[in-house]
Amino acid sequence: MSTNWMNEDVSRLFDQYDDYLEERLGYTPLIENLKESLGQNISVLDYGCGSGKVSRRLIARDIKMVTGVDISQTMVDKASSNINRGNSSYHQIREGVLNFNDNTFDAAICCYVFINNSKKSDLLKIAREVYRTLKPGGIFYVLDTNPDSTGIKFSSFMSGDPNKKYSDGDSKSVYLDLPDGSIFNILDTNWHKDTYYKILSEAGFKTIELFEHCDADASKDTESLRYSPPFVMFKATKF
């Protein structure tokens, strides 16, 4: 079981969440690695783009072209109507199939999407479709919450309950702190790191790297950031 992202209220509340931690220790390292690896004159697929938060960050940091896809038409409409969308376009995913030719994109990103799928078969379908639509030499980035940091309270969220051990594939509560002081509770799936490696390898990717970013300069109230990376980033290359 996971959160229904087709629901308008879920979409609205999630957009209220201040994702500054994700920006600092997730999106920024991803985009920096992407530009260092492939440059900025590239086309990027944003799989599970939601309302376009990450797509717009890519455009703002001079990525030439971004194509966002999502299963939710509500999210696609939000992303398409944003005045800061720049050179990006958005499309709905139908029956898990991407309506793009083989070898279309230079790179692809998938941010906090694997954890919102409760079946390994769905993860594999996503990875295979991304692999198909990437050009040879293309890179696939998967960014998710860190399964080794469950139950740790970070400054803006907590993924999983304290003192609870989660097995691979277990449903897990996530608590997002909203600006008004309330907590937005969503459900996602706990996937162990080995599962990411297996899924990406089975989809055809040969080189798979793992990155985990901490914050050595974290202040006392966010001291957990010094020792516990809140996110994992996998970088898989198609040859």
C-alpha positions as CSV (number, residue, x, y, z in Angstrom):
1,M,0.0,0.0,0.0
2,S,1.2,3.5,-0.8
3,T,-0.1,7.1,-1.1
4,N,-2.5,7.9,-3.8
5,W,-0.8,10.6,-5.8
6,M,-3.8,10.9,-8.1
7,N,-5.7,12.6,-5.2
8,E,-5.9,16.4,-5.5
9,D,-5.6,16.9,-1.7
10,V,-2.5,14.8,-1.5
11,S,-1.0,16.8,-4.4
12,R,-1.9,20.1,-2.7
13,L,-0.4,19.2,0.7
14,F,2.8,17.8,-0.8
15,D,3.4,21.0,-2.7
16,Q,3.3,22.8,0.7
17,Y,6.1,20.8,2.0
18,D,9.4,22.7,2.1
19,D,11.9,20.3,0.4
20,Y,15.0,22.3,1.2
21,L,16.8,19.2,2.5
22,E,16.0,17.3,-0.7
23,E,17.3,20.3,-2.6
24,R,20.6,20.6,-0.6
25,L,21.4,16.9,-0.2
26,G,19.5,15.4,-3.1
27,Y,18.7,17.5,-6.2
28,T,21.7,19.7,-6.1
29,P,24.3,16.8,-5.9
30,L,22.3,15.0,-8.6
31,I,22.3,18.0,-11.0
32,E,25.9,18.8,-10.4
33,N,26.9,15.1,-11.1
34,L,24.7,15.1,-14.2
35,K,26.3,18.3,-15.6
36,E,29.9,17.1,-14.8
37,S,29.1,13.8,-16.5
38,L,27.3,14.9,-19.6
39,G,27.3,18.7,-19.8
40,Q,24.2,20.9,-20.0
41,N,23.4,20.6,-23.8
42,I,21.4,17.5,-23.2
43,S,17.8,16.2,-23.1
44,V,16.7,14.7,-19.7
45,L,13.7,12.5,-18.9
46,D,12.1,13.3,-15.5
47,Y,10.2,10.0,-14.7
48,G,7.6,10.7,-12.1
49,C,7.9,14.4,-12.4
50,G,4.9,15.3,-10.2
51,S,4.2,19.0,-10.4
52,G,7.5,19.7,-12.1
53,K,9.6,20.7,-9.0
54,V,12.8,18.9,-10.2
55,S,12.2,19.6,-13.9
56,R,12.2,23.3,-13.2
57,R,15.4,23.0,-11.2
58,L,17.0,21.3,-14.1
59,I,15.9,24.1,-16.5
60,A,17.0,26.8,-14.0
61,R,20.5,25.2,-14.0
62,D,20.8,25.4,-17.8
63,I,19.9,21.9,-18.9
64,K,18.8,22.3,-22.5
65,M,15.6,20.3,-22.6
66,V,13.5,18.4,-20.0
67,T,10.6,16.0,-20.6
68,G,8.6,15.2,-17.5
69,V,6.3,12.1,-17.3
70,D,3.9,11.1,-14.6
71,I,0.9,8.7,-14.1
72,S,-1.2,11.5,-12.7
73,Q,-2.8,13.8,-15.2
74,T,-3.4,16.3,-12.3
75,M,0.3,16.5,-11.8
76,V,1.0,16.8,-15.5
77,D,-1.4,19.7,-15.8
78,K,0.2,21.5,-12.8
79,A,3.6,21.1,-14.3
80,S,2.5,22.2,-17.7
81,S,0.8,25.4,-16.4
82,N,3.7,26.6,-14.3
83,I,5.1,29.9,-15.7
84,N,8.7,28.9,-14.9
85,R,8.6,25.7,-16.9
86,G,11.0,27.0,-19.5
87,N,12.0,24.5,-22.2
88,S,10.2,21.6,-20.6
89,S,7.2,19.5,-21.6
90,Y,5.0,17.1,-19.7
91,H,3.1,13.9,-20.6
92,Q,1.0,11.3,-18.8
93,I,2.3,7.7,-18.5
94,R,-0.3,5.3,-19.7
95,E,-0.1,1.6,-18.6
96,G,3.5,2.0,-17.7
97,V,4.7,2.6,-21.2
98,L,6.6,5.7,-22.4
99,N,5.5,7.1,-25.7
100,F,9.0,7.7,-26.9
101,N,11.3,6.0,-29.3
102,D,14.3,4.0,-28.3
103,N,17.5,5.9,-27.7
104,T,15.7,9.3,-27.2
105,F,17.2,10.9,-24.1
106,D,20.8,11.6,-22.9
107,A,19.8,11.1,-19.3
108,A,16.9,10.3,-17.0
109,I,16.1,11.0,-13.4
110,C,13.6,9.3,-11.0
111,C,13.2,11.1,-7.7
112,Y,11.2,9.5,-4.9
113,V,9.4,7.3,-7.3
114,F,10.7,3.8,-6.5
115,I,9.6,4.2,-2.9
116,N,6.1,5.0,-4.1
117,N,5.8,1.6,-5.9
118,S,5.1,-1.4,-3.7
119,K,5.9,-4.2,-6.3
120,K,9.3,-5.1,-7.6
121,S,7.8,-5.9,-11.0
122,D,6.7,-2.3,-11.3
123,L,10.2,-1.1,-10.4
124,L,11.6,-3.3,-13.1
125,K,9.1,-2.0,-15.7
126,I,10.1,1.6,-14.9
127,A,13.8,0.8,-15.1
128,R,13.4,-1.1,-18.4
129,E,11.4,1.7,-20.0
130,V,14.0,4.2,-19.0
131,Y,16.8,2.0,-20.3
132,R,15.0,1.6,-23.6
133,T,14.5,5.3,-24.1
134,L,18.1,6.3,-23.1
135,K,20.8,6.7,-25.7
136,P,23.9,4.5,-25.4
137,G,26.1,6.2,-22.8
138,G,23.0,7.6,-21.1
139,I,22.8,7.9,-17.4
140,F,19.9,7.1,-15.1
141,Y,19.7,8.7,-11.6
142,V,17.5,7.2,-8.9
143,L,17.1,9.4,-5.8
144,D,15.1,8.1,-2.8
145,T,15.0,8.3,1.0
146,N,17.8,6.2,2.6
147,P,16.6,2.8,3.9
148,D,19.4,3.0,6.5
149,S,18.0,6.2,8.0
150,T,14.5,5.0,8.9
151,G,13.2,6.4,12.2
152,I,15.7,9.2,12.3
153,K,14.1,12.7,12.8
154,F,15.6,15.2,10.3
155,S,14.7,18.9,10.4
156,S,11.9,18.6,8.0
157,F,10.8,14.9,7.9
158,M,11.1,11.5,9.4
159,S,10.9,8.3,7.2
160,G,9.7,5.4,9.2
161,D,9.0,5.0,12.9
162,P,11.8,5.0,15.6
163,N,13.0,1.6,16.9
164,K,11.2,-0.3,14.1
165,K,13.0,-2.6,11.7
166,Y,11.7,-2.6,8.2
167,S,12.1,-5.5,5.8
168,D,12.5,-5.1,2.1
169,G,9.1,-4.2,0.6
170,D,7.5,-3.2,3.9
171,S,5.1,-0.3,3.9
172,K,6.4,2.6,5.9
173,S,5.0,5.9,7.2
174,V,6.7,9.1,6.3
175,Y,6.1,12.3,8.3
176,L,6.5,15.6,6.5
177,D,6.6,18.8,8.5
178,L,4.4,21.5,6.9
179,P,5.0,25.3,7.3
180,D,1.9,25.7,9.5
181,G,3.3,23.2,12.1
182,S,1.1,20.3,11.0
183,I,2.4,16.9,9.9
184,F,1.5,15.4,6.5
185,N,1.6,11.6,6.8
186,I,2.2,9.6,3.6
187,L,3.0,6.0,3.0
188,D,5.8,4.6,0.9
189,T,7.7,1.4,0.5
190,N,11.0,0.5,2.2
191,W,13.4,-0.9,-0.4
192,H,16.8,-2.1,0.6
193,K,19.9,-0.9,-1.3
194,D,20.4,-4.4,-2.8
195,T,17.0,-4.2,-4.4
196,Y,18.0,-1.1,-6.4
197,Y,21.2,-2.8,-7.6
198,K,19.3,-5.9,-8.7
199,I,16.5,-4.0,-10.4
200,L,18.9,-1.7,-12.3
201,S,21.1,-4.6,-13.3
202,E,18.2,-6.7,-14.5
203,A,17.0,-3.8,-16.6
204,G,20.3,-3.8,-18.5
205,F,22.5,-1.2,-16.7
206,K,26.1,-2.4,-16.3
207,T,27.7,0.3,-14.2
208,I,25.9,1.2,-11.0
209,E,27.2,3.7,-8.4
210,L,25.8,4.7,-5.1
211,F,26.1,8.1,-3.5
212,E,25.1,9.2,0.0
213,H,25.5,12.8,1.0
214,C,25.8,14.1,4.6
215,D,26.1,17.6,5.9
216,A,29.4,18.1,7.8
217,D,28.4,21.7,8.6
218,A,25.0,20.8,10.0
219,S,24.0,22.9,13.1
220,K,23.2,21.3,16.4
221,D,19.5,21.0,15.8
222,T,20.1,19.0,12.7
223,E,23.1,17.1,14.0
224,S,21.7,13.8,12.6
225,L,22.7,15.1,9.1
226,R,26.4,14.9,10.0
227,Y,26.3,11.1,10.4
228,S,23.1,9.8,8.7
229,P,22.6,10.5,5.0
230,P,18.9,11.1,4.5
231,F,18.9,10.1,0.8
232,V,20.5,7.6,-1.5
233,M,21.4,8.4,-5.2
234,F,22.1,5.6,-7.6
235,K,23.8,6.4,-10.9
236,A,23.4,3.7,-13.6
237,T,24.9,4.0,-17.1
238,K,23.7,2.4,-20.3
239,F,26.4,0.9,-22.6
